[in-house]
């Protein structure tokens, strides 16, 4: 194992944002039957079951932690853990790479500390709402071709999403609870400013500037990431793999928590193939879309556990 991997996992764990735990880290997303993007939250539904108690106004909305030289983690600590996305910033020689963008309740860009005039590229690991909120803030926007239509204004259109769990699709709400996630009444514990409307969070689509696919290379000049298509959680889920450093940015394809594979757009058969692939991978460090970093042993354990659970249901080797 490279020293980089050990140091990175150690730094990540030492920098955990310490909040009252409300549930395991995870992600969610769904689309309407017409394909419009409502993604993991829900369209407002007349306020059913919503509390009248006001939420406090947050201090700093974003938390940024330098986990190693040239790599930073940004999180929204007031977002309930089930939707608290990891945003990764990676410095490069030619440009900076930002992986995922959070909910978009406040601007992400000012907290990236990118020098004026410096180019930055955002890559979405997939297009669920907890990952796409700041997508429109970037000039260079890259996403897998299978999910590009969910963030392109030509096909997605604007949507208003709700931060109330009562507005989540009932089937997906049940799936997430059955998986073991705590589903709070509201997906945030504070608001960024007075007057913020919890049932009117806008989704701001912006046209992708590059469509990614399996085997594409993102070359930062001093390090390069190969695009791995890892479908299952969603059709266009991807990972970014730096083989030289043994580093995998995995999005929601794999994280250390109950995996969600029964959302609209999920595909268990595809997820089985993804887990077979991950179970064979050589890595030092996995930087996931939610939760804490982990190493190869844990990656293989998560993948094997998933296969033991799902393969027998699909007529696979476990039968």
C-alpha positions in Angstrom: 0.0 0.0 0.0 1.3 3.5 -0.9 2.0 5.8 2.0 -0.4 8.3 0.3 -3.3 6.0 0.9 -2.6 5.4 4.6 -2.0 9.1 5.2 -5.2 10.1 3.3 -7.5 7.8 5.2 -5.9 8.9 8.5 -6.3 12.6 7.6 -9.9 12.1 6.6 -10.9 10.3 9.7 -9.1 12.9 11.9 -11.1 15.6 10.2 -14.6 14.2 10.7 -17.3 16.8 11.2 -18.6 16.0 14.6 -22.4 16.3 14.7 -25.1 14.4 16.5 -25.5 11.3 14.3 -28.9 11.0 12.8 -28.3 8.0 10.6 -25.8 6.4 8.3 -24.4 8.3 5.3 -26.2 7.7 2.0 -27.9 9.3 -1.0 -31.1 9.3 -2.8 -32.7 10.3 -6.0 -35.8 9.9 -8.1 -37.4 11.1 -11.3 -41.0 11.5 -12.2 -42.6 9.2 -14.7 -42.2 11.8 -17.3 -38.5 11.9 -16.7 -38.4 15.3 -15.1 -35.8 15.6 -12.4 -37.0 15.7 -8.8 -33.9 13.8 -7.6 -33.9 12.6 -4.1 -36.1 15.2 -2.6 -39.7 15.8 -3.5 -42.0 18.2 -5.2 -44.0 20.2 -2.7 -47.2 18.5 -1.6 -49.2 21.1 0.3 -47.1 20.8 3.4 -48.4 17.5 4.6 -47.0 16.6 8.0 -44.6 19.6 8.2 -43.6 21.3 11.4 -44.4 24.9 12.0 -41.4 25.3 14.3 -38.8 27.6 12.6 -35.3 26.3 11.9 -32.3 28.2 13.2 -30.1 30.3 10.8 -26.8 28.6 10.2 -23.4 30.1 10.7 -21.0 29.0 8.0 -23.0 26.8 5.7 -20.0 25.0 4.2 -17.2 23.2 6.1 -13.9 22.7 4.3 -11.2 20.3 5.5 -7.8 19.9 3.9 -7.3 16.1 4.1 -4.0 16.0 2.3 -1.8 18.3 0.2 -3.9 19.2 -2.8 -7.1 17.5 -1.7 -9.9 19.0 0.3 -13.3 17.8 1.5 -16.3 20.2 1.6 -19.5 19.3 3.3 -22.8 21.0 4.3 -22.9 20.2 8.1 -26.5 21.4 8.5 -27.8 18.9 5.9 -29.2 15.7 7.4 -26.6 13.0 7.1 -28.7 10.9 4.7 -28.2 13.6 2.1 -24.9 15.1 3.2 -22.8 14.8 0.1 -19.0 14.8 0.0 -17.6 17.5 -2.3 -14.0 16.8 -3.3 -11.6 19.4 -4.5 -8.3 18.2 -6.1 -5.6 20.6 -7.2 -4.0 19.9 -10.6 -1.2 21.4 -12.6 -3.4 22.4 -15.5 -6.8 22.9 -13.7 -8.5 22.0 -10.5 -11.1 19.2 -10.3 -14.3 19.4 -8.3 -16.2 16.2 -7.8 -20.0 16.7 -7.0 -21.5 19.9 -5.7 -23.9 19.3 -2.8 -27.5 20.5 -2.5 -27.0 24.1 -3.7 -28.6 25.9 -0.8 -25.8 28.4 -0.9 -23.0 28.9 -3.5 -20.2 26.4 -3.4 -17.6 28.3 -5.5 -16.5 30.9 -2.9 -15.5 28.0 -0.6 -13.3 26.2 -3.1 -10.5 28.9 -2.7 -9.8 28.7 -6.4 -7.4 31.5 -7.5 -8.8 34.1 -9.8 -8.4 33.1 -13.4 -7.7 29.5 -12.5 -9.7 26.9 -14.5 -11.8 24.4 -12.6 -13.8 21.5 -13.9 -16.8 20.0 -12.1 -17.5 16.3 -12.6 -20.7 14.8 -11.3 -20.6 11.2 -10.2 -24.3 11.0 -10.8 -27.2 13.5 -11.0 -29.2 13.0 -7.8 -30.1 16.3 -6.2 -27.7 16.1 -3.2 -24.8 16.1 -5.7 -25.9 18.6 -8.3 -26.8 21.8 -6.5 -23.8 23.8 -7.5 -23.3 22.3 -11.0 -24.4 25.6 -12.7 -21.7 27.6 -11.0 -18.9 26.1 -13.2 -17.9 26.9 -16.7 -16.7 23.4 -17.4 -19.3 20.8 -16.5 -18.7 17.1 -17.1 -21.1 14.2 -16.6 -21.7 10.7 -17.8 -23.6 10.6 -21.1 -26.3 8.4 -19.6 -27.4 11.1 -17.1 -26.6 14.3 -19.1 -30.3 14.9 -19.9 -31.1 15.3 -16.2 -28.9 18.4 -15.9 -29.2 19.9 -19.4 -31.8 22.7 -19.6 -32.8 21.5 -23.1 -34.2 18.3 -21.6 -34.5 18.8 -17.9 -36.0 22.2 -17.4 -36.2 23.9 -14.1 -37.7 22.1 -11.1 -38.5 23.1 -7.6 -37.7 20.5 -5.0 -38.6 20.2 -1.3 -36.5 19.6 1.7 -39.4 17.9 3.6 -39.2 14.1 3.8 -43.0 14.0 3.6 -42.6 15.1 0.0 -40.3 12.3 -1.0 -41.7 9.6 -3.2 -43.3 7.2 -0.8 -41.8 4.1 -2.3 -38.3 5.5 -2.1 -38.9 6.8 1.4 -39.8 3.3 2.4 -36.8 1.8 0.6 -34.4 4.2 2.4 -35.9 3.4 5.8 -35.8 -0.3 5.2 -32.2 0.1 4.2 -31.6 1.5 7.7 -31.5 5.3 7.1 -33.0 7.7 9.6 -35.4 9.9 7.6 -35.9 13.2 9.5 -39.0 15.4 9.1 -36.8 17.9 7.3 -33.6 17.2 5.5 -31.8 20.2 7.0 -31.2 21.2 10.6 -30.9 25.0 9.8 -31.4 27.4 7.0 -28.7 29.6 5.4 -30.6 32.8 5.8 -33.9 34.3 7.0 -36.8 33.7 4.7 -35.3 30.6 3.0 -38.2 28.5 1.7 -37.7 24.8 2.5 -40.2 23.6 -0.1 -38.8 25.8 -2.9 -35.2 24.8 -3.5 -34.6 25.5 -7.2 -32.8 23.0 -9.4 -30.7 25.0 -11.8 -29.8 22.9 -14.9 -26.8 23.9 -17.1 -25.7 22.3 -20.3 -22.8 19.8 -20.0 -19.6 20.8 -21.7 -18.3 17.2 -21.9 -20.0 13.9 -21.9 -18.0 11.2 -20.1 -17.9 7.4 -20.7 -16.0 4.3 -19.6 -12.3 4.6 -20.2 -12.1 8.4 -20.6 -9.1 10.1 -19.0 -9.2 13.3 -17.0 -5.6 14.6 -17.1 -4.8 17.3 -14.6 -1.2 17.5 -15.8 0.4 16.0 -12.7 -2.2 13.3 -12.1 -4.8 11.6 -14.2 -8.1 9.9 -13.4 -9.7 7.2 -15.5 -13.5 7.3 -15.8 -15.1 4.0 -14.6 -18.8 3.5 -15.4 -20.3 2.0 -12.2 -24.0 1.8 -12.8 -26.6 0.4 -10.4 -27.3 3.1 -7.9 -28.1 5.2 -11.0 -27.6 4.6 -14.8 -24.7 7.0 -15.2 -22.9 6.5 -11.9 -19.2 6.8 -12.3 -16.0 6.6 -10.4 -12.7 8.4 -11.0 -9.6 6.2 -10.6 -6.0 7.4 -10.2 -4.1 4.1 -10.6 -0.7 5.6 -9.8 -1.9 6.9 -6.4 -4.3 4.0 -5.8 -7.1 6.6 -5.3 -10.8 6.0 -6.2 -13.5 8.7 -6.0 -16.5 6.5 -6.0 -19.5 8.7 -5.7 -22.5 6.7 -4.5 -21.5 3.5 -6.4 -19.9 2.5 -3.1 -19.6 4.0 0.3 -19.5 2.6 3.9 -23.2 2.4 4.6 -26.3 0.7 3.3 -26.3 0.9 -0.5 -29.5 2.1 -2.2 -30.4 0.1 -5.3 -34.2 0.4 -5.5 -34.6 4.0 -6.4 -36.1 5.1 -9.7 -33.4 4.5 -12.2 -31.5 1.9 -10.0 -30.7 -1.4 -11.6 -29.8 -4.3 -9.3 -28.4 -6.4 -12.1 -26.1 -3.6 -13.1 -25.1 -3.0 -9.5 -24.1 -6.7 -9.2 -21.7 -6.3 -12.1 -20.4 -3.1 -10.6 -19.7 -4.9 -7.3 -18.0 -7.7 -9.0 -15.7 -5.2 -10.6 -15.0 -3.3 -7.4 -14.3 -6.6 -5.5 -11.3 -7.1 -7.9 -10.0 -3.6 -7.8 -6.6 -2.6 -6.4 -6.9 0.6 -4.4 -5.3 2.3 -1.5 -8.0 4.8 -0.7 -11.6 5.3 -1.6 -13.1 8.8 -1.3 -16.8 8.2 -1.4 -19.8 10.4 -2.1 -21.0 10.1 1.5 -19.4 9.2 4.8 -15.8 8.3 5.6 -12.9 7.3 3.4 -11.8 3.7 3.5 -9.2 1.3 2.0 -9.1 -1.7 -0.2 -10.0 -4.3 2.5 -13.2 -2.4 3.3 -14.0 -1.9 -0.3 -13.8 -5.6 -1.0 -15.8 -6.4 2.1 -18.6 -4.0 1.1 -18.7 -5.5 -2.5 -18.6 -9.1 -1.3 -21.4 -8.5 1.2 -23.5 -6.9 -1.5 -22.9 -9.8 -3.8 -23.8 -12.4 -1.1 -27.1 -10.5 -0.5 -28.1 -9.8 -4.1 -26.6 -12.5 -6.3 -28.9 -15.3 -5.1 -31.9 -13.1 -5.8 -30.7 -12.6 -9.4 -29.8 -16.3 -10.1 -26.1 -15.6 -9.7 -23.2 -17.6 -8.2 -24.7 -17.5 -4.7 -27.7 -19.6 -5.7 
